[in-house]
Amino acid sequence: MSQSLLYNVLIPVTKAVVCFLVVALVAGVLTLIERRVLAALQIRKGPNRVGWNGALQWLADVVKLITKEDHVPSKAEKVVHLLAPLLVMAPALTVFAVLPFGPDFSVTLPWIGKVTTPVHAAADVNVALLLLLAVSSIGVYGIILGGWGSNSKYALVGGLRSAAQLISYEVPMGFAVVAAILMANSLSLVAIIEAQRKAGVWFVFPGLIAFFCYFVSGVAETNRIPFDLPEAESELVAGFHTEYSGFRWAIFFLSEYANMIVISTVATTLFFGGWLRPFPNVAWLGFLDVVPPMAWLLLKVCLFLFVYIWFRGTFPRYRFDQLMALGWKALLPISLGNLVLVAFAALWGAAGLRVLGAVLTVAFAGGLLWARLRPARPRGTTSMAGRPAEVRV
Amino acid sequence: MESYLPILYFAAVGAVFPIAILVVMALVRPKRPNPAKLAPYECGVAAPTDAWDHRFSVRYYLIAVLFVVFDVETVFLFPWAVVYDKLLLFGFVEMAVFLYILVLGYVYVWKRGALSWA
């Protein structure tokens, strides 16, 4: 077998197939974990009948989805209705090509010989970040076409809302990402991780505000609570996927989880050092290297996924005008101002960023402490009741 | 260009993956349509018109136009950020001027009420 065929075709295709199977599996298991964590947050039990303590619930759900009828509404635009889920899923999976999962690694296969893959990212291209933002926003088309093609009022309004929401939050997300690029001076995700190794600390310290903007926009981009407006049950039934059933509905659902994994991985890569251990240059922390790099990455990604579920158990849903106001009137100026701040600090190079990181960290810790120590509200009053009367909600 | 090839494979497999699932599932699942099942979701009365006959708020268009403006600004920022360590003060001042113009437009749009939904 020729080497070029192996490196240029077989390995990437194998990576793609393995990657997608893993994503599908993780998405399935994540639904179970999500339900159990939500149940724990709400002091109830959650699914605990199928398998050992409910461990096989997700498999039962998959079987149910497979055997469910998949119908196309009689008045729908049939082709659009059929293609929309694919348009959502294909970009969500394509971006996995540029996500770096670990450093160089090589294996010796029995009949091929030594195989080295440059990085665990299938494609380490120098515009990875730009490509990621561009490709993942193609999913908007699938959502709006799915809503429009269904020929149902709820689906139409859901699709429109979703499109407005996704494009609105892409702007602050872009500004937040630019702040990270500014610190690393590269668009390549691998180079951004290496820049964090060189800087000695994760970019989350100088990029605290950027990280905050990125993650909030990321939650909005994935249509997750508290930003799940497109599928707000109480007003829109199920939003853009009202008219979908069976496995085509499941494809929307899988894409949502794939997007959550992408957002978590990118947040980890840009701000939490990707596969690096904490403080990669501090020698006495060297014992942390027993954990392999990829495990560090997975650990951080799992933490972010947990935060997603935690959000779902904690925050009430925004109203649509509040959602738009948050995106355009709060996140946009904050992320833009932060960009100027980071650029100003970067004028002094790494030293400037270190000072900025220290200042932001102290300010953040101080803020937390103040929130903790300020006089508590009288017991038994909710935060709503404690508000001044002129604030109408 | 060769380093971009895997992305193409990922896109191809990403498109084939859901299609393959759907084709396989089509062999398993039941197909027993009836008119009531295929009607679009409504309150119980059949919808008199198509959903796309309804009008919706012009603000959706406005948001889309604003998005294009701001997203193009973001795209300008990307290459600037990559070479910022070489431009330094020159880059900072130049981008400050650029952002100043952007912010002027932003303030104008805000004052005109284009950003408030209600």
Boltz contact constraints between the chains, C-beta under 6 A:
constraints:
  - contact:
      token1: [A, 8]
      token2: [B, 5]
      max_distance: 6.0
  - contact:
      token1: [A, 12]
      token2: [B, 6]
      max_distance: 6.0
  - contact:
      token1: [A, 12]
      token2: [B, 9]
      max_distance: 6.0
  - contact:
      token1: [A, 13]
      token2: [B, 9]
      max_distance: 6.0
  - contact:
      token1: [A, 16]
      token2: [B, 9]
      max_distance: 6.0
  - contact:
      token1: [A, 16]
      token2: [B, 10]
      max_distance: 6.0
  - contact:
      token1: [A, 16]
      token2: [B, 13]
      max_distance: 6.0
  - contact:
      token1: [A, 20]
      token2: [B, 17]
      max_distance: 6.0
  - contact:
      token1: [A, 66]
      token2: [B, 25]
      max_distance: 6.0
  - contact:
      token1: [A, 66]
      token2: [B, 28]
      max_distance: 6.0
  - contact:
      token1: [A, 67]
      token2: [B, 29]
      max_distance: 6.0
  - contact:
      token1: [A, 69]
      token2: [B, 29]
      max_distance: 6.0
  - contact:
      token1: [A, 69]
      token2: [B, 30]
      max_distance: 6.0
  - contact:
      token1: [A, 70]
      token2: [B, 29]
      max_distance: 6.0
  - contact:
      token1: [A, 71]
      token2: [B, 33]
      max_distance: 6.0
  - contact:
      token1: [A, 71]
      token2: [B, 37]
      max_distance: 6.0
  - contact:
      token1: [A, 71]
      token2: [B, 38]
      max_distance: 6.0
  - contact:
      token1: [A, 73]
      token2: [B, 38]
      max_distance: 6.0
  - contact:
      token1: [A, 73]
      token2: [B, 40]
      max_distance: 6.0
  - contact:
      token1: [A, 74]
      token2: [B, 38]
      max_distance: 6.0
  - contact:
      token1: [A, 75]
      token2: [B, 40]
      max_distance: 6.0
  - contact:
      token1: [A, 86]
      token2: [B, 18]
      max_distance: 6.0
  - contact:
      token1: [A, 89]
      token2: [B, 18]
      max_distance: 6.0
  - contact:
      token1: [A, 90]
      token2: [B, 14]
      max_distance: 6.0
  - contact:
      token1: [A, 90]
      token2: [B, 15]
      max_distance: 6.0
  - contact:
      token1: [A, 93]
      token2: [B, 14]
      max_distance: 6.0
  - contact:
      token1: [A, 94]
      token2: [B, 10]
      max_distance: 6.0
  - contact:
      token1: [A, 94]
      token2: [B, 11]
      max_distance: 6.0
  - contact:
      token1: [A, 94]
      token2: [B, 14]
      max_distance: 6.0
  - contact:
      token1: [A, 97]
      token2: [B, 6]
      max_distance: 6.0
  - contact:
      token1: [A, 97]
      token2: [B, 7]
      max_distance: 6.0
  - contact:
      token1: [A, 97]
      token2: [B, 10]
      max_distance: 6.0
  - contact:
      token1: [A, 122]
      token2: [B, 6]
      max_distance: 6.0
  - contact:
      token1: [A, 123]
      token2: [B, 3]
      max_distance: 6.0
  - contact:
      token1: [A, 123]
      token2: [B, 6]
      max_distance: 6.0
  - contact:
      token1: [A, 123]
      token2: [B, 7]
      max_distance: 6.0
  - contact:
      token1: [A, 125]
      token2: [B, 3]
      max_distance: 6.0
  - contact:
      token1: [A, 125]
      token2: [B, 4]
      max_distance: 6.0
  - contact:
      token1: [A, 151]
      token2: [B, 40]
      max_distance: 6.0
  - contact:
      token1: [A, 151]
      token2: [B, 50]
      max_distance: 6.0
  - contact:
      token1: [A, 151]
      token2: [B, 51]
      max_distance: 6.0
  - contact:
      token1: [A, 152]
      token2: [B, 40]
      max_distance: 6.0
  - contact:
      token1: [A, 152]
      token2: [B, 41]
      max_distance: 6.0
  - contact:
      token1: [A, 152]
      token2: [B, 51]
      max_distance: 6.0
  - contact:
      token1: [A, 153]
      token2: [B, 51]
      max_distance: 6.0
  - contact:
      token1: [A, 154]
      token2: [B, 41]
      max_distance: 6.0
  - contact:
      token1: [A, 156]
      token2: [B, 51]
      max_distance: 6.0
  - contact:
      token1: [A, 160]
      token2: [B, 56]
      max_distance: 6.0
  - contact:
      token1: [A, 160]
      token2: [B, 60]
      max_distance: 6.0
  - contact:
      token1: [A, 164]
      token2: [B, 60]
      max_distance: 6.0
  - contact:
      token1: [A, 164]
      token2: [B, 63]
      max_distance: 6.0
  - contact:
      token1: [A, 167]
      token2: [B, 67]
      max_distance: 6.0
  - contact:
      token1: [A, 171]
      token2: [B, 70]
      max_distance: 6.0
  - contact:
      token1: [A, 174]
      token2: [B, 74]
      max_distance: 6.0
  - contact:
      token1: [A, 178]
      token2: [B, 77]
      max_distance: 6.0
  - contact:
      token1: [A, 178]
      token2: [B, 81]
      max_distance: 6.0
  - contact:
      token1: [A, 181]
      token2: [B, 81]
      max_distance: 6.0
  - contact:
      token1: [A, 182]
      token2: [B, 81]
      max_distance: 6.0
  - contact:
      token1: [A, 182]
      token2: [B, 84]
      max_distance: 6.0
  - contact:
      token1: [A, 185]
      token2: [B, 82]
      max_distance: 6.0
  - contact:
      token1: [A, 185]
      token2: [B, 85]
      max_distance: 6.0
  - contact:
      token1: [A, 187]
      token2: [B, 82]
      max_distance: 6.0
  - contact:
      token1: [A, 237]
      token2: [B, 41]
      max_distance: 6.0
  - contact:
      token1: [A, 242]
      token2: [B, 41]
      max_distance: 6.0
  - contact:
      token1: [A, 247]
      token2: [B, 25]
      max_distance: 6.0
  - contact:
      token1: [A, 251]
      token2: [B, 18]
      max_distance: 6.0
  - contact:
      token1: [A, 321]
      token2: [B, 117]
      max_distance: 6.0
  - contact:
      token1: [A, 321]
      token2: [B, 118]
      max_distance: 6.0
  - contact:
      token1: [A, 324]
      token2: [B, 117]
      max_distance: 6.0
  - contact:
      token1: [A, 328]
      token2: [B, 115]
      max_distance: 6.0
  - contact:
      token1: [A, 329]
      token2: [B, 115]
      max_distance: 6.0
  - contact:
      token1: [A, 343]
      token2: [B, 92]
      max_distance: 6.0
  - contact:
      token1: [A, 347]
      token2: [B, 88]
      max_distance: 6.0
  - contact:
      token1: [A, 347]
      token2: [B, 92]
      max_distance: 6.0
